[in-house]
Amino acid sequence: MSSERPINPRFDEDVHFNLVSPGPPRYQNYTDKPVRYVMVVDKQDGVVLGYVWANDEDDAAAWEPREAAGPRAFSEGGLWHARLEGAKGRGILPSQALAELLANPEGVKGRVLPDSLTDAPNAAAVEALAKGE
């Protein structure tokens, strides 16, 4: 009797992944066209956690965490991403999603700063702002 274990022939089979569904509808996460954005600040100390931007022309919107805010900004992003995803699922324009955020500004640890709606030349400008450039 041999002490060698038999090799499972399935180890040589190719792995195939089949997409079950396309997932929830989402806005595009980048645009080189002008965007409008709002600032999200920490409820307790007012530190800027990040920015939510939108552009209707490219059907784009996203959360940009502010790097200097550290892990709080990244964890807070889940809520803002979910709210954007929900807005897209209801079929509303990105600018309307921003208007909803302004009307209902509360997040988990952060909130949209009133009167913070601002214009930027593109999503890259908001990303640079979030990185502190």
Backbone as JSON Lines, residues from 0, in Angstrom:
{"i":0,"aa":"M","n":[0.83,-1.18,0.0],"ca":[0.0,0.0,0.0],"c":[0.88,1.24,0.0]}
{"i":1,"aa":"S","n":[0.57,2.2,-0.86],"ca":[1.38,3.4,-1.01],"c":[0.97,4.44,0.01]}
{"i":2,"aa":"S","n":[1.96,5.22,0.48],"ca":[1.67,6.28,1.43],"c":[1.34,7.59,0.73]}
{"i":3,"aa":"E","n":[1.47,7.64,-0.6],"ca":[1.15,8.84,-1.35],"c":[-0.36,9.0,-1.48]}
{"i":4,"aa":"R","n":[-0.79,10.22,-1.29],"ca":[-2.21,10.5,-1.46],"c":[-2.5,10.73,-2.93]}
{"i":5,"aa":"P","n":[-3.6,10.26,-3.43],"ca":[-3.91,10.49,-4.84],"c":[-4.19,11.98,-5.08]}
{"i":6,"aa":"I","n":[-3.8,12.47,-6.25],"ca":[-4.04,13.86,-6.61],"c":[-5.43,13.98,-7.21]}
{"i":7,"aa":"N","n":[-6.17,14.91,-6.68],"ca":[-7.53,15.14,-7.16],"c":[-7.47,15.7,-8.57]}
{"i":8,"aa":"P","n":[-8.07,15.04,-9.56],"ca":[-8.01,15.53,-10.95],"c":[-8.71,16.88,-11.14]}
{"i":9,"aa":"R","n":[-9.56,17.27,-10.22],"ca":[-10.25,18.56,-10.35],"c":[-9.3,19.73,-10.19]}
{"i":10,"aa":"F","n":[-8.13,19.51,-9.59],"ca":[-7.16,20.6,-9.44],"c":[-6.65,21.08,-10.79]}
{"i":11,"aa":"D","n":[-6.78,20.27,-11.83],"ca":[-6.33,20.65,-13.16],"c":[-7.43,21.3,-14.0]}
{"i":12,"aa":"E","n":[-8.65,21.35,-13.48],"ca":[-9.76,21.93,-14.24],"c":[-9.7,23.45,-14.2]}
{"i":13,"aa":"D","n":[-10.15,24.1,-15.28],"ca":[-10.25,25.54,-15.31],"c":[-11.42,25.99,-14.44]}
{"i":14,"aa":"V","n":[-11.28,27.15,-13.83],"ca":[-12.35,27.73,-13.04],"c":[-13.14,28.67,-13.93]}
{"i":15,"aa":"H","n":[-14.44,28.56,-13.88],"ca":[-15.31,29.41,-14.68],"c":[-16.26,30.15,-13.75]}
{"i":16,"aa":"F","n":[-16.35,31.46,-13.96],"ca":[-17.28,32.27,-13.19],"c":[-18.39,32.72,-14.12]}
{"i":17,"aa":"N","n":[-19.6,32.54,-13.68],"ca":[-20.75,32.94,-14.47],"c":[-21.46,34.09,-13.76]}
{"i":18,"aa":"L","n":[-21.59,35.2,-14.46],"ca":[-22.26,36.36,-13.9],"c":[-23.75,36.06,-13.77]}
{"i":19,"aa":"V","n":[-24.25,36.13,-12.56],"ca":[-25.64,35.8,-12.31],"c":[-26.55,36.96,-12.69]}
{"i":20,"aa":"S","n":[-26.16,38.16,-12.32],"ca":[-26.92,39.34,-12.69],"c":[-25.96,40.52,-12.79]}
{"i":21,"aa":"P","n":[-26.36,41.58,-13.44],"ca":[-25.45,42.71,-13.58],"c":[-25.28,43.53,-12.31]}
{"i":22,"aa":"G","n":[-26.05,43.24,-11.27],"ca":[-25.94,44.0,-10.03],"c":[-26.83,45.22,-10.07]}
{"i":23,"aa":"P","n":[-26.78,46.0,-9.0],"ca":[-27.65,47.17,-8.94],"c":[-27.19,48.25,-9.92]}
{"i":24,"aa":"P","n":[-28.12,49.07,-10.38],"ca":[-27.73,50.16,-11.29],"c":[-26.85,51.16,-10.53]}
{"i":25,"aa":"R","n":[-25.86,51.68,-11.23],"ca":[-24.92,52.63,-10.62],"c":[-24.63,53.76,-11.58]}
{"i":26,"aa":"Y","n":[-24.37,54.92,-11.0],"ca":[-23.88,56.04,-11.81],"c":[-22.45,55.73,-12.22]}
{"i":27,"aa":"Q","n":[-22.0,56.36,-13.3],"ca":[-20.6,56.27,-13.69],"c":[-19.76,56.9,-12.58]}
{"i":28,"aa":"N","n":[-18.55,56.41,-12.37],"ca":[-17.74,56.95,-11.27],"c":[-16.66,57.92,-11.73]}
{"i":29,"aa":"Y","n":[-16.76,58.38,-12.97],"ca":[-15.79,59.38,-13.44],"c":[-16.42,60.18,-14.59]}
{"i":30,"aa":"T","n":[-16.04,61.43,-14.67],"ca":[-16.4,62.28,-15.81],"c":[-15.33,63.36,-15.96]}
{"i":31,"aa":"D","n":[-15.08,63.73,-17.19],"ca":[-14.14,64.83,-17.43],"c":[-14.9,66.13,-17.71]}
{"i":32,"aa":"K","n":[-16.21,66.07,-17.53],"ca":[-17.06,67.26,-17.72],"c":[-17.28,67.94,-16.37]}
{"i":33,"aa":"P","n":[-17.79,69.18,-16.38],"ca":[-18.02,69.91,-15.12],"c":[-18.95,69.14,-14.16]}
{"i":34,"aa":"V","n":[-18.63,69.24,-12.88],"ca":[-19.42,68.58,-11.84],"c":[-19.86,69.6,-10.8]}
{"i":35,"aa":"R","n":[-20.87,69.23,-10.05],"ca":[-21.27,69.97,-8.85],"c":[-21.0,69.03,-7.69]}
{"i":36,"aa":"Y","n":[-20.55,69.59,-6.58],"ca":[-20.26,68.73,-5.44],"c":[-20.66,69.37,-4.13]}
{"i":37,"aa":"V","n":[-20.84,68.52,-3.12],"ca":[-21.14,68.98,-1.77],"c":[-20.08,68.43,-0.83]}
{"i":38,"aa":"M","n":[-19.9,69.11,0.28],"ca":[-18.92,68.73,1.28],"c":[-19.63,67.98,2.42]}
{"i":39,"aa":"V","n":[-19.02,66.87,2.86],"ca":[-19.54,66.11,3.99],"c":[-18.58,66.31,5.16]}
{"i":40,"aa":"V","n":[-19.11,66.74,6.3],"ca":[-18.28,67.02,7.47],"c":[-18.69,66.11,8.63]}
{"i":41,"aa":"D","n":[-17.75,65.88,9.55],"ca":[-18.0,65.1,10.75],"c":[-18.99,65.86,11.63]}
{"i":42,"aa":"K","n":[-19.99,65.15,12.16],"ca":[-21.02,65.78,12.99],"c":[-20.46,66.34,14.29]}
{"i":43,"aa":"Q","n":[-19.43,65.7,14.84],"ca":[-18.92,66.12,16.14],"c":[-17.93,67.26,16.06]}
{"i":44,"aa":"D","n":[-16.93,67.13,15.17],"ca":[-15.88,68.16,15.18],"c":[-15.8,68.99,13.9]}
{"i":45,"aa":"G","n":[-16.66,68.74,12.93],"ca":[-16.7,69.54,11.72],"c":[-15.58,69.28,10.73]}
{"i":46,"aa":"V","n":[-14.77,68.25,10.95],"ca":[-13.69,67.91,10.02],"c":[-14.3,67.45,8.7]}
{"i":47,"aa":"V","n":[-13.74,67.91,7.59],"ca":[-14.22,67.5,6.27],"c":[-13.87,66.03,6.06]}
{"i":48,"aa":"L","n":[-14.9,65.2,5.83],"ca":[-14.7,63.76,5.59],"c":[-14.56,63.45,4.11]}
{"i":49,"aa":"G","n":[-15.24,64.22,3.27],"ca":[-15.16,63.96,1.84],"c":[-16.17,64.78,1.07]}
{"i":50,"aa":"Y","n":[-16.35,64.38,-0.19],"ca":[-17.19,65.14,-1.12],"c":[-18.03,64.17,-1.94]}
{"i":51,"aa":"V","n":[-19.25,64.57,-2.24],"ca":[-20.1,63.83,-3.16],"c":[-20.28,64.73,-4.37]}
{"i":52,"aa":"W","n":[-19.93,64.21,-5.56],"ca":[-20.03,65.02,-6.77],"c":[-21.0,64.36,-7.76]}
{"i":53,"aa":"A","n":[-21.47,65.15,-8.73],"ca":[-22.42,64.64,-9.72],"c":[-22.31,65.4,-11.03]}
{"i":54,"aa":"N","n":[-22.64,64.69,-12.11],"ca":[-22.7,65.28,-13.45],"c":[-23.81,64.58,-14.21]}
{"i":55,"aa":"D","n":[-24.81,65.32,-14.66],"ca":[-25.95,64.73,-15.37],"c":[-25.59,64.27,-16.78]}
{"i":56,"aa":"E","n":[-24.74,65.02,-17.46],"ca":[-24.42,64.72,-18.86],"c":[-23.84,63.32,-19.05]}
{"i":57,"aa":"D","n":[-22.95,62.9,-18.14],"ca":[-22.36,61.56,-18.22],"c":[-23.03,60.58,-17.27]}
{"i":58,"aa":"D","n":[-24.13,60.99,-16.63],"ca":[-24.83,60.16,-15.65],"c":[-23.83,59.63,-14.62]}
{"i":59,"aa":"A","n":[-23.07,60.56,-14.03],"ca":[-21.97,60.2,-13.13],"c":[-22.15,60.85,-11.77]}
{"i":60,"aa":"A","n":[-21.78,60.1,-10.73],"ca":[-21.79,60.61,-9.36],"c":[-20.96,59.67,-8.5]}
{"i":61,"aa":"A","n":[-20.29,60.22,-7.48],"ca":[-19.47,59.36,-6.62],"c":[-19.12,60.07,-5.32]}
{"i":62,"aa":"W","n":[-18.62,59.29,-4.39],"ca":[-18.09,59.76,-3.09],"c":[-16.58,59.81,-3.21]}
{"i":63,"aa":"E","n":[-15.98,60.92,-2.8],"ca":[-14.52,61.06,-2.74],"c":[-14.14,61.27,-1.29]}
{"i":64,"aa":"P","n":[-13.55,60.28,-0.63],"ca":[-13.13,60.47,0.76],"c":[-11.91,61.39,0.84]}
{"i":65,"aa":"R","n":[-11.88,62.23,1.84],"ca":[-10.73,63.12,2.06],"c":[-9.65,62.32,2.78]}
{"i":66,"aa":"E","n":[-8.51,62.16,2.14],"ca":[-7.43,61.33,2.69],"c":[-7.0,61.77,4.08]}
{"i":67,"aa":"A","n":[-6.93,63.08,4.32],"ca":[-6.47,63.58,5.62],"c":[-7.41,63.2,6.76]}
{"i":68,"aa":"A","n":[-8.66,62.84,6.44],"ca":[-9.63,62.45,7.47],"c":[-9.45,61.0,7.89]}
{"i":69,"aa":"G","n":[-8.62,60.25,7.15],"ca":[-8.29,58.88,7.53],"c":[-9.43,57.9,7.42]}
{"i":70,"aa":"P","n":[-9.42,56.88,8.29],"ca":[-10.4,55.8,8.22],"c":[-11.86,56.25,8.38]}
{"i":71,"aa":"R","n":[-12.08,57.33,9.12],"ca":[-13.46,57.82,9.27],"c":[-14.06,58.15,7.91]}
{"i":72,"aa":"A","n":[-13.26,58.77,7.05],"ca":[-13.76,59.16,5.73],"c":[-14.07,57.94,4.87]}
{"i":73,"aa":"F","n":[-13.24,56.93,4.94],"ca":[-13.47,55.74,4.13],"c":[-14.67,54.96,4.63]}
{"i":74,"aa":"S","n":[-14.84,54.84,5.95],"ca":[-15.99,54.1,6.47],"c":[-17.29,54.87,6.23]}
{"i":75,"aa":"E","n":[-17.25,56.17,6.29],"ca":[-18.44,56.99,6.04],"c":[-18.89,56.86,4.59]}
{"i":76,"aa":"G","n":[-17.96,56.59,3.71],"ca":[-18.28,56.51,2.28],"c":[-19.32,55.47,1.93]}
{"i":77,"aa":"G","n":[-19.41,54.39,2.7],"ca":[-20.39,53.34,2.41],"c":[-21.81,53.88,2.37]}
{"i":78,"aa":"L","n":[-22.13,54.77,3.3],"ca":[-23.48,55.33,3.34],"c":[-23.75,56.2,2.12]}
{"i":79,"aa":"W","n":[-22.81,57.07,1.78],"ca":[-23.03,57.99,0.66],"c":[-23.08,57.22,-0.65]}
{"i":80,"aa":"H","n":[-22.26,56.19,-0.77],"ca":[-22.31,55.34,-1.95],"c":[-23.67,54.65,-2.04]}
{"i":81,"aa":"A","n":[-24.16,54.14,-0.92],"ca":[-25.46,53.46,-0.91],"c":[-26.59,54.42,-1.27]}
{"i":82,"aa":"R","n":[-26.5,55.65,-0.8],"ca":[-27.54,56.62,-1.12],"c":[-27.52,56.96,-2.62]}
{"i":83,"aa":"L","n":[-26.33,57.07,-3.19],"ca":[-26.24,57.31,-4.63],"c":[-26.79,56.11,-5.42]}
{"i":84,"aa":"E","n":[-26.45,54.91,-4.97],"ca":[-26.92,53.71,-5.64],"c":[-28.45,53.63,-5.57]}
{"i":85,"aa":"G","n":[-29.02,53.99,-4.43],"ca":[-30.48,54.0,-4.29],"c":[-31.13,55.02,-5.21]}
{"i":86,"aa":"A","n":[-30.5,56.18,-5.34],"ca":[-31.02,57.22,-6.23],"c":[-31.0,56.74,-7.68]}
{"i":87,"aa":"K","n":[-29.91,56.12,-8.08],"ca":[-29.81,55.59,-9.45],"c":[-30.86,54.51,-9.67]}
{"i":88,"aa":"G","n":[-31.07,53.67,-8.66],"ca":[-32.08,52.63,-8.75],"c":[-33.49,53.18,-8.95]}
{"i":89,"aa":"R","n":[-33.74,54.37,-8.44],"ca":[-35.03,55.02,-8.63],"c":[-35.09,55.79,-9.95]}
{"i":90,"aa":"G","n":[-33.96,55.82,-10.67],"ca":[-33.93,56.45,-11.99],"c":[-33.83,57.95,-11.99]}
{"i":91,"aa":"I","n":[-33.31,58.53,-10.91],"ca":[-33.21,59.99,-10.9],"c":[-31.82,60.45,-11.37]}
{"i":92,"aa":"L","n":[-31.76,61.67,-11.86],"ca":[-30.51,62.24,-12.34],"c":[-29.53,62.45,-11.19]}
{"i":93,"aa":"P","n":[-28.23,62.44,-11.47],"ca":[-27.25,62.7,-10.42],"c":[-27.46,64.02,-9.69]}
{"i":94,"aa":"S","n":[-27.83,65.07,-10.43],"ca":[-28.07,66.37,-9.78],"c":[-29.25,66.29,-8.82]}
{"i":95,"aa":"Q","n":[-30.24,65.48,-9.14],"ca":[-31.37,65.29,-8.24],"c":[-30.93,64.51,-6.99]}
{"i":96,"aa":"A","n":[-30.0,63.58,-7.16],"ca":[-29.46,62.85,-6.02],"c":[-28.74,63.81,-5.07]}
{"i":97,"aa":"L","n":[-27.97,64.76,-5.63],"ca":[-27.32,65.77,-4.79],"c":[-28.36,66.62,-4.06]}
{"i":98,"aa":"A","n":[-29.42,66.98,-4.74],"ca":[-30.48,67.77,-4.11],"c":[-31.1,66.99,-2.94]}
{"i":99,"aa":"E","n":[-31.27,65.68,-3.11],"ca":[-31.78,64.84,-2.02],"c":[-30.83,64.84,-0.84]}
{"i":100,"aa":"L","n":[-29.53,64.76,-1.12],"ca":[-28.54,64.77,-0.04],"c":[-28.59,66.09,0.73]}
{"i":101,"aa":"L","n":[-28.78,67.18,0.01],"ca":[-28.89,68.47,0.68],"c":[-30.17,68.57,1.5]}
{"i":102,"aa":"A","n":[-31.24,67.96,1.01],"ca":[-32.52,68.01,1.72],"c":[-32.53,67.09,2.93]}
{"i":103,"aa":"N","n":[-31.78,65.99,2.85],"ca":[-31.69,65.03,3.95],"c":[-30.21,64.78,4.2]}
{"i":104,"aa":"P","n":[-29.52,65.69,4.9],"ca":[-28.06,65.69,4.96],"c":[-27.41,64.73,5.95]}
{"i":105,"aa":"E","n":[-28.18,64.04,6.77],"ca":[-27.57,63.23,7.83],"c":[-26.99,61.92,7.31]}
{"i":106,"aa":"G","n":[-25.75,61.65,7.76],"ca":[-25.09,60.38,7.5],"c":[-24.89,59.65,8.81]}
{"i":107,"aa":"V","n":[-23.98,58.69,8.84],"ca":[-23.7,57.95,10.06],"c":[-22.91,58.84,11.02]}
{"i":108,"aa":"K","n":[-21.72,59.23,10.63],"ca":[-20.9,60.12,11.45],"c":[-20.8,61.51,10.85]}
{"i":109,"aa":"G","n":[-21.2,61.62,9.59],"ca":[-21.08,62.9,8.9],"c":[-22.42,63.42,8.42]}
{"i":110,"aa":"R","n":[-22.35,64.62,7.89],"ca":[-23.54,65.24,7.31],"c":[-23.1,66.18,6.21]}
{"i":111,"aa":"V","n":[-23.98,66.39,5.24],"ca":[-23.69,67.34,4.17],"c":[-23.72,68.74,4.77]}
{"i":112,"aa":"L","n":[-22.69,69.5,4.5],"ca":[-22.61,70.87,4.99],"c":[-23.58,71.74,4.2]}
{"i":113,"aa":"P","n":[-24.52,72.42,4.89],"ca":[-25.46,73.29,4.17],"c":[-24.71,74.36,3.38]}
{"i":114,"aa":"D","n":[-25.26,74.74,2.27],"ca":[-24.69,75.78,1.42],"c":[-23.29,75.44,0.9]}
{"i":115,"aa":"S","n":[-22.97,74.13,0.8],"ca":[-21.65,73.75,0.3],"c":[-21.66,73.35,-1.17]}
{"i":116,"aa":"L","n":[-22.82,73.45,-1.83],"ca":[-22.89,73.08,-3.24],"c":[-21.98,73.97,-4.06]}
{"i":117,"aa":"T","n":[-21.02,73.36,-4.75],"ca":[-19.98,74.09,-5.47],"c":[-19.75,73.44,-6.83]}
{"i":118,"aa":"D","n":[-19.19,74.2,-7.76],"ca":[-18.84,73.69,-9.09],"c":[-17.36,73.38,-9.18]}
{"i":119,"aa":"A","n":[-17.04,72.38,-9.99],"ca":[-15.64,72.03,-10.29],"c":[-15.56,71.68,-11.77]}
{"i":120,"aa":"P","n":[-14.37,71.84,-12.38],"ca":[-14.25,71.58,-13.81],"c":[-14.44,70.12,-14.21]}
{"i":121,"aa":"N","n":[-14.2,69.19,-13.27],"ca":[-14.37,67.76,-13.56],"c":[-14.21,66.95,-12.26]}
{"i":122,"aa":"A","n":[-14.39,65.64,-12.36],"ca":[-14.27,64.78,-11.19],"c":[-12.84,64.75,-10.67]}
{"i":123,"aa":"A","n":[-11.86,64.87,-11.56],"ca":[-10.45,64.86,-11.14],"c":[-10.14,66.03,-10.2]}
{"i":124,"aa":"A","n":[-10.78,67.16,-10.41],"ca":[-10.56,68.32,-9.54],"c":[-11.07,68.05,-8.13]}
{"i":125,"aa":"V","n":[-12.2,67.35,-8.01],"ca":[-12.72,67.0,-6.69],"c":[-11.83,65.94,-6.04]}
{"i":126,"aa":"E","n":[-11.35,65.0,-6.82],"ca":[-10.44,63.98,-6.31],"c":[-9.15,64.63,-5.8]}
{"i":127,"aa":"A","n":[-8.62,65.6,-6.53],"ca":[-7.41,66.31,-6.09],"c":[-7.68,67.07,-4.79]}
{"i":128,"aa":"L","n":[-8.85,67.67,-4.68],"ca":[-9.24,68.36,-3.45],"c":[-9.27,67.38,-2.28]}
{"i":129,"aa":"A","n":[-9.81,66.2,-2.51],"ca":[-9.89,65.18,-1.47],"c":[-8.52,64.68,-1.06]}
{"i":130,"aa":"K","n":[-7.59,64.67,-2.01],"ca":[-6.21,64.24,-1.69],"c":[-5.39,65.33,-1.06]}
{"i":131,"aa":"G","n":[-5.93,66.55,-1.04],"ca":[-5.21,67.66,-0.43],"c":[-4.23,68.33,-1.35]}
{"i":132,"aa":"E","n":[-4.39,68.14,-2.64],"ca":[-3.47,68.74,-3.63],"c":[-3.87,70.16,-3.93]}
